[in-house]
Amino acid sequence: MRRWIRFFIAVLVGVALGLLYGWVINPVEFADTSPDSLRIDYKTDYVLMVAEAYSREGDLALAAQRLGELGGTSPVDTILQAIVFGEKYHYTDADLATMRALLSALQAPNTEAQGVQP
C-alpha cells in the first residue's frame, strides 16, 4: 500500500512541476503570424473553405478578399496552386469542383473585360 501512495505522490509532484514550468517559468509566447506563412497543404484547405463559403454566400468580393489574406500572389494564382495540390494529393472530386467554380467566377470578370464571352 505504501508503494502505491509513493507512486501517486510522485506522479502528482511531476504533474505539478510540469505545469509550473509550462505556465510560469517558460510559458508559450504567441506571435502574430499571417496566413501567408502557412504550408501549401494548409493554404489549400483554406482555399477550399473560402470556395465552400463562396458557394453558400455568393459574395465574390468577399471571397477575393479572403484569398488575398494568403498574400503574395493573386487570388487566381492561389486557387490554381490549390487545385494542383489537391489533384496531386487526391482531394475529392467535389472539393476540386468547388475550387474550380470559385476560379471560374474570379476569372469571369477578366474575360468580359477583354471582350470575350464566358
C-alpha positions as a printed Julia matrix, in Angstrom:
118×3 Matrix{Float64}:
   0.0    0.0     0.0
   2.82   2.41    0.82
   4.31   1.74   -2.57
   1.13   2.97   -4.3
   0.93   6.07   -2.16
   4.54   6.98   -3.02
   3.82   6.32   -6.69
   0.79   8.64   -6.77
   2.64  11.32   -4.83
   5.49  11.13   -7.35
   3.01  11.43  -10.24
   1.3   14.44   -8.63
   4.64  16.14   -7.96
   5.68  15.52  -11.57
   2.44  16.96  -12.93
   2.7   19.97  -10.61
   6.3   20.66  -11.66
   5.38  20.27  -15.33
   2.5   22.73  -15.01
   4.69  25.17  -13.08
   7.34  25.05  -15.78
   4.86  25.35  -18.66
   2.68  28.09  -17.19
   5.04  30.17  -15.04
   8.69  29.57  -15.85
   8.58  29.15  -19.64
   5.07  29.86  -20.99
   4.25  29.78  -24.7
   4.67  33.11  -26.44
   2.24  33.6   -29.29
   3.43  35.58  -32.29
   1.2   37.38  -34.73
   1.56  35.4   -37.92
  -0.35  35.84  -41.11
  -2.0   33.17  -43.26
   0.67  33.62  -45.96
   3.11  31.76  -43.72
   1.03  28.57  -43.95
   2.32  25.46  -45.68
   0.77  24.62  -49.05
  -1.47  21.89  -47.59
  -2.99  24.33  -45.12
  -3.3   27.0   -47.82
  -5.17  24.5   -49.98
  -7.55  23.75  -47.12
  -8.04  27.49  -46.61
  -8.82  27.96  -50.32
 -11.3   25.09  -50.11
 -13.0   26.7   -47.12
 -13.22  30.02  -48.96
 -14.66  28.24  -52.02
 -17.25  26.49  -49.86
 -18.19  29.77  -48.21
 -18.5   31.39  -51.64
 -20.76  28.6   -52.87
 -23.11  29.31  -49.95
 -22.81  33.1   -49.73
 -22.29  34.02  -53.38
 -20.19  37.07  -52.45
 -17.28  37.09  -54.9
 -15.7   40.26  -53.49
 -15.61  38.74  -50.01
 -14.1   35.52  -51.38
 -11.4   37.5   -53.2
 -10.67  39.46  -50.02
 -10.35  36.23  -48.03
  -8.0   34.78  -50.63
  -5.99  38.0   -50.57
  -5.15  37.29  -46.93
  -2.92  34.46  -48.14
  -0.72  37.18  -49.62
   1.88  37.08  -52.31
   0.12  36.02  -55.48
  -3.21  36.94  -56.99
  -6.32  35.07  -55.85
  -6.48  33.26  -59.2
  -2.89  32.0   -58.83
  -3.6   30.96  -55.26
  -6.59  28.88  -56.38
  -4.61  27.34  -59.23
  -1.87  26.28  -56.82
  -4.5   24.81  -54.5
  -6.14  22.87  -57.33
  -2.81  21.45  -58.47
  -2.01  20.41  -54.91
  -5.5   18.96  -54.46
  -5.2   16.9   -57.64
  -1.76  15.62  -56.63
  -2.91  14.56  -53.18
  -6.28  13.14  -54.24
  -8.77  15.64  -52.88
 -12.32  14.55  -53.64
 -13.87  15.48  -56.96
 -16.49  17.55  -55.13
 -13.8   19.59  -53.37
 -11.91  20.17  -56.61
 -15.14  21.17  -58.36
 -15.9   23.67  -55.59
 -12.48  25.27  -56.0
 -12.84  25.29  -59.81
 -16.22  27.03  -59.51
 -14.62  29.82  -57.49
 -11.77  30.0   -60.01
 -14.26  30.35  -62.86
 -16.15  33.06  -61.01
 -12.97  35.01  -60.38
 -11.84  34.7   -63.98
 -15.21  35.7   -65.46
 -14.75  39.49  -64.98
 -11.33  39.25  -66.64
 -12.73  37.58  -69.76
 -15.58  40.09  -70.02
 -13.11  42.96  -69.74
 -11.21  41.55  -72.72
 -14.42  41.31  -74.77
 -14.63  37.53  -74.64
 -17.92  35.94  -73.64
 -17.61  33.34  -70.88
